[in-house]
Amino acid sequence: MPNRLAGESSPYLLQHKDNPVDWYPWGAEALERAKREGKPIFLSIGYSACHWCHVMEHESFENATIAKQINDEFVPIKVDREERPDLDQIYMNAVQMMTGRGGWPMSMFLTPDLQPFFGGTYWPPTSKHGMPGFDRVLAAVADAWRTRRKEIVEQAGQLTEQLRDIGRAEGAVGDVPDDLVERAAAELERTFDAVHGGFGQAPKFPHPMDLRVLLRAWRRLPKGDARRATLLNVVTHTLDRMAAGGIYDHLGGGFHRYSVDERWLVPHFEKMLYDNALLVPTYLEAFQATGRDDYATIARETLDYLLREMNDPAGGFYSTQDADSEGEEGKFYVWTPAELETVLGPARAKAVATFYDVSAAGNFEGHNILNRTRSFDDCAKLLGREPGELATEIDESRKLLLAARLKRVPPGLDDKVLTGWNALAIEAFAQAGAILAEPRYIEAARRAADFLLTKLRGDNGRLLHTWRAGRARFDAYLDDYAALAAALVTLYETTFDERWIDEAVMLVETMLDEFADVEAGGFFYTADNHETLIARTKDAQDSSVPSGNALAATALVRLGKLTGRGDWLDAARRTLECFARILRRAPTASGQMVLVWDELVGPTPELVFTGGNDSQRAAAAAQVWHHFLPNRALASRPAATTTQSPALAPIFEGKDVTAAEPTLYVCEDFACQAPVSGVPAIRAAVEKLATGG
């Protein structure tokens, strides 16, 4: 018989509905039972694309003997970390304090008052490889609870106090160093892998926020400074090696989670919405900075992958694709020479094998992860082919191989829609639509924004966190509000539809009202009316996504610049000052905050386009997107519009919206230069701004 998880919407929880473990979802029923019976809670937290979560399920949670141990001695609760990041933050901090490391599956034992007293990550079912067996762990914890309960409760209380102290300790207000961007760039230079790109040793993660910090540090240096070339090389070499490696899906587009080796060859094969949403703007900014079309191609292929495989018909974007298919990690993505020949024939298969490093021996467990070790020119010489002709053939072969791959058993799909991750995707699609002049990308951003603002709202108008199969659940968190507000600013700047600003203003006002710590500064991860947990966290350090406080500061500075709200700019600055200790000690721990600081210190001009007809004004505004000009507010308004946002009144004040020609006003803190009229003159003015000329 299915357990209580059968009524849940999370694909991860539903994967466990037939376990013999008597799982509860997190909620009043389980928590009240633990208190009533005086039993400890076994809390298991994971997510659907987590390989070792699957392993522990098959080894332990499907094991009748282990399930009986759990059911007899504990109240077992299963949590999807993507649905409940608030719980994950608290108890991951506890695991790290206990063991010095973290990860998923997270396995935590709690008192009936929800205080942690023992935990870890993956345990095998029985002892092996120097690891204690889960059966032994369960027996030892149960025995300790029976014989040493008072001692355990006291220790759990002490640990809980330490968890509560974490946010207070980080939130020590101080001065953010003026040279924060330069400090962060220097730290990244020190850890740069000059051979393979990226930072540090294996496993390697993409670090999109850090790469964008380096681009800003590069832009700040004088043109004659030799370090400009060095900083730009850190970015381009890393982007090149990632795009050539197995971490990139050369047939379907998009990036896998991370590389297990230093060469970017062997990925952890899961694909996450947030990784791809964050990498697209990174490649787009590199395209703007260098003019290299291959960066634009990577961005297009990644977005096309999201539209093809991760887009719900209603408009939102799904969360993850699993690493496993048919019980094997990576099976969906790898090839043998014989499989290439079956699809392409011998001649074309030889060309693809040469270009994508396919051999009989293989580079991954006897199979081949497609990756590029040679340029088109080098492959053409090796094959005796003309480069342009070979490039066309490779492109055709990729399409045939993708079509063949789509007939395989696909990895599992977690089709829940998460507000914050979708906001990152909206940002990426909107930017790409403007930079690449692709209206379909802007339309995808618009549809996703409409979806979030209609389907992920409660009866009280507040945002919700997750949606699946028509069911929206859970109050939204800080990063949901902040990321969506910032994304709506970008959507406005690419469409000039002022309703997006009205929505963004409401989100920021809610964020300030319900999440701000008015006493110590910064923002809590949960709202004032959220379920009471053992600690109320403030996240300031980036993980795989920007921290909630960094996203809050991002929304405040971007909307503050556009609407002339000096109080919001002050709030952004105070948020960074609240975490000055972290920024001084380890600036790359919060790359998104470094990006905010770069925009706060400026220059961050306001670029206001008026006059002319719609197409003329759009052509004029498009000039901004041709350049790497990351810090600016962009606004445009026709002479006649019935949807004016009151929040934008300051930026249009005193500007002639009825001029016959398109006109650009360049302002800084609402002090404006003489207006520039006509597309050629506007093009020259924008180029001067972008190049510092």
TAKASUL-V692723 format. One line per field, one symbol per residue. psi: psi as a letter, one per 40 degrees, with the letter a starting at -180 (. if undefined). burial: b if it has 24 or more other ideal C-beta (glycine too) atoms within 12 Angstrom, else e. A space follows every 10 residues. Layout:
BEGIN
psi: ???
burial: ???
END
This chain:
BEGIN
psi: hiaeedeidh dddddedeie hgiiihiddd ddddddefii hhhhhaideh dedddddddd eehddddddd ddeihhhhhh dddgeddddd ddddddddee iaaiihhhhi ieeehieiia bhhidihife hiiddddddd dddddddfdd dddddddddd dddddddddd fhhahhhdfd dddddddddd ehhedeiaha aiihidfddd dddddddddd iidehdeddd dddddddddd ddddiedhhe deiiiidihe ieeedhihei hidddddddd dddddddddd ehdddddddd ddddddddee hidedihidi hidiifehhe ddeiiidddd dddeiddddd dddddefhid diegfeahhh iheiiddddd ddefihdddd dddddddddd dddddeeihi iihhfihhdd dddddddddd dddddefgdd dddddddddd ddeddfhide eiiidihhfe hhihiiiddd dddddddddd ddeedfhedd dddddddddd dddeeigede iahidiidei hhieihihhe hibeiiiddd dddddddddd ddefgddddd ddddddddfd dddddgdeeg dddddddddd daigihhhhi iaiddddddd ddddeeiggd gihhiihidh iefhhddedd dehehheeid ihhhhhihff hiihihiidd dddddddddd ee.
burial: eebbbeebbb bbbbbbbebb bbbbbbbeeb beebeeeebb bbbbbbbbbb bbbbbbbebb bebeebbebb bebbbbbbbb bbbbbbbbbb bbbbbbbbee ebbbbbbbbb bbebbbbbbb bbbbbeeeee eebbbebbbb bbebbeeeee ebbebbeebb ebbeebbbeb bbeeebeeeb bbbbbbbbbe ebbeebbbbe eeebbbbbbb bbbbbbbbbb eeeeeeeeee bbbbbbbbbb bbbbbbbbbb bbbbbbbbbb bbbbbbbbbb bbbbbbbbbb bbbbbbbbbb eeebbbbbbb bbbbbbbebb bbeebbbbbb bbbbbeeebb bbbbbbbebb bebbeeebbb bbbbbbbbbe ebbbeebbbb bbbeebeebe eebebeeeeb eebbeebbbb bbeebeeeee bbbbbbbbbb bbbbbbbbbb bbbbbbebee bbbbbbbbbb bbbebbbeee ebbbbbbbee ebbbbbbbbb bbbbbbbbbb bbbbbbbbbb bbbbbbbbbb bbebbbbeee bbbbbbbeee eebbbbbbbb bbbbbbbbbb bbbbbbbbbb bbbbbeebbe bbbbbbbbbb bbbbebbbbb bbbbbbbbbb bebbbbbbbb bbeeebbbbb bbbbbbbbbb bbbbbbbbee eeeebebbeb bbeebebebe bbbbbbbeeb ebeebbbebe ebbebbeebb eee
END
